[in-house]
Amino acid sequence: MAEEEVKLFGTWASPVSRRIEVALKLKGVQYEYIEEDLTNKSPALLNYNPVNKQIPVLVHNGKSVAESLVIMEYIDETWKHNPILPADPYERAMARFWAKYIDEKFWPAAMKIVVANGEEQKGEIDEIQQQMKNLEGELKEKKFFGGESLGFLDIAANIIIWLVVAQEALGMDQILNEEKLPVLYGWLQRLLDDAVFKECVPPKDRHLDLFKVKFGSSK
């Protein structure tokens, strides 16, 4: 069988880029990682993703796929061993629903928190904590959203780590802790302890420094 060409265009601090790394590693797929400077995007990135000109982009045997959730599904359908989406149609639909919820509800709310101040920030924190309670309702007593091992929704929810680092870097009130959100907090600890996931988490010190530079010192 001919060797496959697999390339990933991403940035080290992007949670959506890191999603693809986790999915590829879970599948055992060898790939070339290409770090992009989003202030000076490469001609290759613009060529492979001319529509929205963003990362991540997966290139498989010369064909490009964009958008992290779409890429994850492509990976799961292309390399069928170690599936990340559930086999049951209903469970698969729910994984897609909650992943979309994270991208369309949770992520915009998280971005608002890091730039807000005072009462506005407090309101945003209340909103995102309610969203995380909704996610706890989906997680319930399971070890991971995917059951006993990492799945599609666990990978999509890596954005929560971004928020936890942000709250530490910016000196905000704790958003996610064991007292307020015990189910999700326990899940997060298990996620960070997972060997494959651990490989794909940005170095914490570097991540903290990035947030301090990008969003300012403690509020």
C-alpha contacts under 8 A as a table, 3 or more apart, distances in Angstrom:
res1	aa1	res2	aa2	distance
4	E	60	H	7.31
4	E	61	N	6.17
5	E	31	Y	7.31
5	E	59	V	7.55
5	E	60	H	5.59
5	E	61	N	4.80
5	E	62	G	7.36
6	V	30	Q	7.08
6	V	31	Y	4.80
6	V	32	E	6.27
6	V	58	L	7.15
6	V	59	V	5.60
6	V	60	H	4.66
6	V	61	N	6.47
7	K	31	Y	5.37
7	K	32	E	4.63
7	K	33	Y	5.89
7	K	34	I	7.21
7	K	58	L	5.76
7	K	59	V	4.98
7	K	60	H	6.62
8	L	20	I	7.92
8	L	31	Y	6.98
8	L	32	E	6.18
8	L	33	Y	4.91
8	L	34	I	5.97
8	L	56	P	6.95
8	L	57	V	5.83
8	L	58	L	4.70
8	L	59	V	6.38
9	F	17	S	7.89
9	F	33	Y	6.21
9	F	34	I	4.81
9	F	35	E	6.10
9	F	36	E	6.47
9	F	45	L	7.03
9	F	55	I	6.20
9	F	56	P	5.51
9	F	57	V	5.15
9	F	58	L	6.50
10	G	14	S	7.42
10	G	17	S	5.17
10	G	18	R	7.89
10	G	33	Y	7.40
10	G	34	I	6.34
10	G	35	E	5.35
10	G	36	E	5.67
10	G	55	I	5.27
10	G	56	P	4.89
10	G	57	V	6.98
11	T	14	S	5.58
11	T	17	S	6.35
11	T	35	E	5.24
11	T	36	E	5.46
11	T	37	D	7.20
11	T	38	L	7.95
11	T	55	I	7.43
11	T	56	P	7.87
12	W	17	S	7.43
12	W	18	R	7.36
12	W	35	E	7.03
12	W	202	P	6.55
13	A	17	S	7.98
13	A	18	R	7.89
13	A	202	P	6.22
13	A	207	H	6.85
14	S	17	S	5.22
14	S	18	R	6.29
15	P	18	R	4.93
15	P	19	R	6.21
15	P	158	N	6.40
15	P	159	I	5.65
15	P	162	W	6.96
16	V	19	R	5.13
16	V	20	I	7.11
16	V	56	P	6.81
16	V	68	S	5.78
16	V	156	A	7.73
16	V	159	I	7.64
17	S	20	I	5.63
17	S	21	E	6.93
17	S	55	I	6.73
17	S	56	P	5.05
17	S	68	S	7.02
18	R	21	E	5.05
18	R	22	V	6.36
18	R	200	C	6.04
18	R	201	V	7.29
19	R	22	V	5.29
19	R	23	A	6.36
19	R	68	S	6.97
19	R	72	M	7.81
19	R	155	I	5.67
19	R	156	A	6.48
19	R	158	N	7.19
20	I	23	A	5.08
20	I	24	L	6.11
20	I	56	P	7.72
20	I	68	S	6.69
20	I	71	I	7.19
20	I	72	M	6.40
21	E	24	L	5.24
21	E	25	K	6.10
21	E	200	C	6.48
22	V	25	K	5.20
22	V	26	L	6.07
22	V	155	I	7.07
22	V	196	V	6.72
22	V	197	F	6.02
22	V	200	C	6.23
23	A	26	L	5.20
23	A	27	K	6.37
23	A	72	M	6.52
23	A	75	I	7.25
23	A	84	I	7.70
23	A	155	I	7.51
24	L	27	K	5.14
24	L	28	G	6.12
24	L	29	V	5.25
24	L	30	Q	7.53
24	L	31	Y	7.88
24	L	75	I	7.21
25	K	28	G	4.80
25	K	29	V	6.05
25	K	30	Q	7.79
25	K	196	V	6.78
26	L	29	V	7.85
26	L	82	N	6.97
26	L	196	V	6.82
27	K	79	W	6.89
27	K	81	H	6.67
27	K	82	N	5.89
27	K	83	P	7.86
36	E	40	N	7.99
36	E	41	K	6.37
36	E	42	S	6.96
36	E	55	I	8.00
37	D	40	N	5.32
37	D	41	K	5.62
37	D	42	S	7.60
38	L	41	K	5.19
41	K	45	L	6.62
41	K	46	L	7.07
42	S	45	L	5.32
42	S	46	L	6.49
43	P	46	L	5.11
43	P	47	N	5.98
44	A	47	N	5.00
44	A	48	Y	6.13
45	L	48	Y	5.19
45	L	49	N	5.91
45	L	50	P	7.84
45	L	53	K	6.90
45	L	54	Q	7.71
45	L	55	I	7.88
45	L	57	V	7.59
46	L	49	N	5.20
46	L	50	P	5.06
46	L	53	K	5.45
47	N	50	P	5.56
48	Y	57	V	7.40
48	Y	59	V	7.76
48	Y	64	S	5.78
49	N	52	N	6.37
49	N	53	K	5.12
49	N	54	Q	6.90
49	N	57	V	7.01
49	N	64	S	7.32
49	N	65	V	7.92
49	N	66	A	6.75
50	P	53	K	5.33
54	Q	57	V	7.55
55	I	66	A	7.36
55	I	67	E	7.48
56	P	66	A	6.29
56	P	67	E	6.36
56	P	68	S	6.27
57	V	64	S	6.58
57	V	65	V	5.76
57	V	66	A	4.71
57	V	67	E	6.98
57	V	68	S	7.85
57	V	71	I	7.80
58	L	64	S	5.56
58	L	65	V	5.22
58	L	66	A	6.51
58	L	71	I	6.84
59	V	62	G	5.79
59	V	63	K	5.34
59	V	64	S	4.29
59	V	65	V	6.39
60	H	63	K	5.24
60	H	64	S	6.35
65	V	70	V	7.52
65	V	71	I	6.03
66	A	70	V	6.82
66	A	71	I	6.22
67	E	70	V	5.43
67	E	71	I	6.06
68	S	71	I	5.01
68	S	72	M	6.14
69	L	72	M	5.08
69	L	73	E	6.39
69	L	99	A	7.72
69	L	156	A	7.46
70	V	73	E	5.26
70	V	74	Y	6.21
71	I	74	Y	4.92
71	I	75	I	6.13
72	M	75	I	5.10
72	M	76	D	6.25
72	M	152	F	7.58
73	E	76	D	5.03
73	E	77	E	6.16
73	E	85	L	7.86
74	Y	77	E	5.19
74	Y	78	T	5.96
75	I	78	T	5.15
75	I	79	W	5.91
76	D	79	W	5.57
76	D	80	K	5.72
76	D	83	P	5.99
76	D	84	I	6.39
76	D	85	L	7.19
77	E	80	K	5.68
80	K	83	P	5.94
83	P	86	P	7.28
83	P	151	G	7.79
84	I	146	G	7.53
84	I	150	L	7.14
84	I	151	G	4.43
84	I	152	F	5.02
85	L	92	R	5.89
85	L	95	A	7.35
85	L	146	G	7.73
85	L	151	G	6.12
85	L	152	F	5.36
86	P	89	P	7.40
86	P	91	E	5.94
86	P	92	R	4.99
86	P	95	A	7.86
86	P	146	G	7.22
86	P	151	G	7.72
87	A	91	E	7.52
87	A	92	R	6.73
88	D	91	E	5.34
88	D	92	R	6.02
89	P	92	R	5.00
89	P	93	A	6.13
90	Y	93	A	5.06
90	Y	94	M	6.24
91	E	94	M	5.01
91	E	95	A	6.19
92	R	95	A	5.13
92	R	96	R	6.39
93	A	96	R	5.16
93	A	97	F	6.12
94	M	97	F	4.87
94	M	98	W	6.16
95	A	98	W	5.41
95	A	99	A	6.09
95	A	152	F	6.68
95	A	153	L	5.53
96	R	99	A	5.10
96	R	100	K	6.12
96	R	153	L	7.44
97	F	100	K	5.24
97	F	101	Y	6.19
98	W	101	Y	4.71
98	W	102	I	6.18
98	W	135	L	7.83
98	W	153	L	7.01
99	A	102	I	5.12
99	A	103	D	6.46
99	A	152	F	7.91
99	A	153	L	5.68
99	A	156	A	5.76
99	A	157	A	7.20
100	K	103	D	5.14
100	K	104	E	5.93
101	Y	104	E	5.25
101	Y	105	K	5.37
101	Y	106	F	6.70
102	I	105	K	5.56
102	I	106	F	4.62
102	I	107	W	6.01
102	I	156	A	7.42
102	I	157	A	6.79
103	D	106	F	6.07
103	D	107	W	5.24
103	D	108	P	7.47
104	E	107	W	6.40
104	E	108	P	6.64
105	K	108	P	5.85
105	K	109	A	6.36
105	K	131	Q	7.97
106	F	109	A	5.21
106	F	110	A	6.14
106	F	128	I	6.55
106	F	131	Q	6.71
107	W	110	A	5.06
107	W	111	M	6.30
107	W	159	I	7.20
108	P	111	M	5.14
108	P	112	K	6.34
109	A	112	K	5.11
109	A	113	I	6.41
109	A	124	E	6.59
109	A	127	E	7.57
109	A	128	I	6.26
110	A	113	I	5.20
110	A	114	V	6.80
110	A	128	I	7.08
110	A	163	L	6.46
111	M	114	V	5.61
111	M	115	V	6.92
112	K	115	V	5.52
112	K	116	A	5.98
112	K	121	Q	7.75
112	K	124	E	6.95
113	I	116	A	5.24
113	I	117	N	7.96
113	I	121	Q	5.54
113	I	124	E	5.79
113	I	125	I	6.62
114	V	166	A	7.07
114	V	167	Q	7.86
114	V	170	L	7.64
114	V	215	F	6.91
115	V	215	F	6.89
116	A	120	E	5.98
116	A	121	Q	4.77
117	N	120	E	5.72
117	N	121	Q	4.85
117	N	122	K	7.80
117	N	219	K	7.14
118	G	121	Q	5.39
118	G	122	K	6.39
119	E	122	K	4.91
119	E	123	G	6.18
120	E	123	G	5.22
120	E	124	E	6.37
121	Q	124	E	5.01
121	Q	125	I	6.13
122	K	125	I	5.07
122	K	126	D	6.25
123	G	126	D	5.14
123	G	127	E	6.28
124	E	127	E	5.01
124	E	128	I	6.24
125	I	128	I	5.21
125	I	129	Q	6.07
125	I	175	I	6.70
126	D	129	Q	5.23
126	D	130	Q	6.36
127	E	130	Q	5.27
127	E	131	Q	6.44
128	I	131	Q	4.85
128	I	132	M	6.22
129	Q	132	M	4.98
129	Q	133	K	6.23
129	Q	175	I	6.83
129	Q	176	L	7.60
130	Q	133	K	4.97
130	Q	134	N	6.34
131	Q	134	N	5.03
131	Q	135	L	6.49
132	M	135	L	4.89
132	M	136	E	6.22
132	M	181	L	7.67
132	M	184	L	7.43
133	K	136	E	4.87
133	K	137	G	6.38
133	K	181	L	6.96
134	N	137	G	5.14
134	N	138	E	6.80
135	L	138	E	5.13
135	L	139	L	6.26
135	L	184	L	7.64
136	E	139	L	4.91
136	E	140	K	5.87
136	E	181	L	7.78
136	E	183	V	6.00
136	E	184	L	5.76
137	G	140	K	5.39
138	E	145	F	7.48
139	L	142	K	5.76
139	L	143	K	7.95
139	L	144	F	6.94
139	L	145	F	5.37
139	L	183	V	7.60
139	L	184	L	7.69
140	K	183	V	7.19
141	E	183	V	7.79
142	K	145	F	6.48
142	K	147	G	5.64
142	K	148	E	7.23
143	K	147	G	5.86
143	K	148	E	5.59
143	K	149	S	7.48
143	K	187	W	6.69
143	K	190	R	7.84
144	F	147	G	4.95
144	F	148	E	6.00
144	F	149	S	6.13
144	F	150	L	6.09
144	F	151	G	7.50
144	F	154	D	6.67
144	F	187	W	6.41
144	F	191	L	7.95
145	F	150	L	7.21
145	F	151	G	6.56
145	F	153	L	6.09
145	F	154	D	5.68
146	G	149	S	5.88
146	G	150	L	5.42
146	G	151	G	4.21
146	G	152	F	6.85
146	G	153	L	6.80
146	G	154	D	6.70
147	G	150	L	7.29
147	G	151	G	7.59
150	L	154	D	5.83
150	L	155	I	7.14
150	L	191	L	7.99
151	G	154	D	5.32
151	G	155	I	6.38
152	F	155	I	5.35
152	F	156	A	6.29
153	L	156	A	4.90
153	L	157	A	6.00
154	D	157	A	5.14
154	D	158	N	6.72
154	D	191	L	7.94
155	I	158	N	5.51
156	A	159	I	6.97
157	A	160	I	5.90
158	N	161	I	5.59
158	N	162	W	7.28
159	I	162	W	5.11
159	I	163	L	6.64
160	I	163	L	5.08
160	I	164	V	6.32
161	I	164	V	5.04
161	I	165	V	6.25
161	I	188	L	7.88
162	W	165	V	5.30
162	W	166	A	6.17
163	L	166	A	4.92
163	L	167	Q	6.22
164	V	167	Q	5.29
164	V	168	E	6.54
164	V	175	I	7.46
164	V	176	L	7.02
165	V	168	E	5.27
165	V	169	A	6.13
165	V	204	K	7.62
165	V	207	H	7.28
165	V	208	L	6.42
166	A	169	A	5.09
166	A	170	L	5.98
166	A	208	L	7.22
166	A	211	F	6.34
167	Q	170	L	5.37
167	Q	171	G	5.86
167	Q	172	M	4.97
167	Q	173	D	6.99
167	Q	174	Q	6.63
167	Q	175	I	7.23
168	E	171	G	5.28
168	E	172	M	6.65
168	E	208	L	7.67
169	A	172	M	7.99
169	A	208	L	5.31
169	A	209	D	7.53
169	A	211	F	6.18
169	A	212	K	5.95
169	A	217	S	7.51
169	A	218	S	7.21
170	L	211	F	7.43
170	L	212	K	6.61
170	L	215	F	7.71
170	L	216	G	7.12
170	L	217	S	5.68
170	L	218	S	4.37
170	L	219	K	6.29
171	G	217	S	7.77
171	G	218	S	4.71
171	G	219	K	6.31
172	M	218	S	7.16
172	M	219	K	6.75
174	Q	177	N	6.63
176	L	180	K	6.80
176	L	181	L	6.29
176	L	185	Y	6.73
177	N	180	K	5.67
177	N	181	L	5.91
177	N	182	P	6.94
177	N	185	Y	5.96
178	E	181	L	5.50
178	E	182	P	4.36
178	E	183	V	7.79
178	E	185	Y	5.39
178	E	186	G	7.35
179	E	182	P	5.80
181	L	184	L	5.64
181	L	185	Y	5.92
182	P	185	Y	5.02
182	P	186	G	6.07
183	V	186	G	5.34
183	V	187	W	6.37
184	L	187	W	4.95
184	L	188	L	6.14
185	Y	188	L	5.08
185	Y	189	Q	6.44
186	G	189	Q	5.25
186	G	190	R	6.43
187	W	190	R	5.17
187	W	191	L	6.10
188	L	191	L	4.95
188	L	192	L	6.18
189	Q	192	L	5.20
189	Q	193	D	6.24
190	R	193	D	5.03
190	R	194	D	6.28
191	L	194	D	5.29
191	L	197	F	6.74
191	L	198	K	7.90
192	L	197	F	6.59
192	L	198	K	5.77
193	D	197	F	7.63
193	D	198	K	6.48
194	D	197	F	5.33
194	D	198	K	5.86
195	A	198	K	5.21
195	A	199	E	6.66
196	V	199	E	5.43
196	V	200	C	7.06
197	F	200	C	5.31
197	F	201	V	6.65
198	K	201	V	5.47
202	P	206	R	7.47
202	P	207	H	6.45
203	P	206	R	5.48
203	P	207	H	6.11
204	K	207	H	4.93
204	K	208	L	6.02
205	D	208	L	5.12
205	D	209	D	6.21
206	R	209	D	5.15
206	R	210	L	6.23
207	H	210	L	5.12
207	H	211	F	6.45
208	L	211	F	5.28
208	L	212	K	6.33
209	D	212	K	5.17
209	D	213	V	6.25
210	L	213	V	5.25
210	L	214	K	5.97
211	F	214	K	5.05
211	F	215	F	5.61
211	F	216	G	7.24
212	K	215	F	5.59
212	K	216	G	4.93
212	K	217	S	5.42
213	V	216	G	5.65
213	V	217	S	7.64
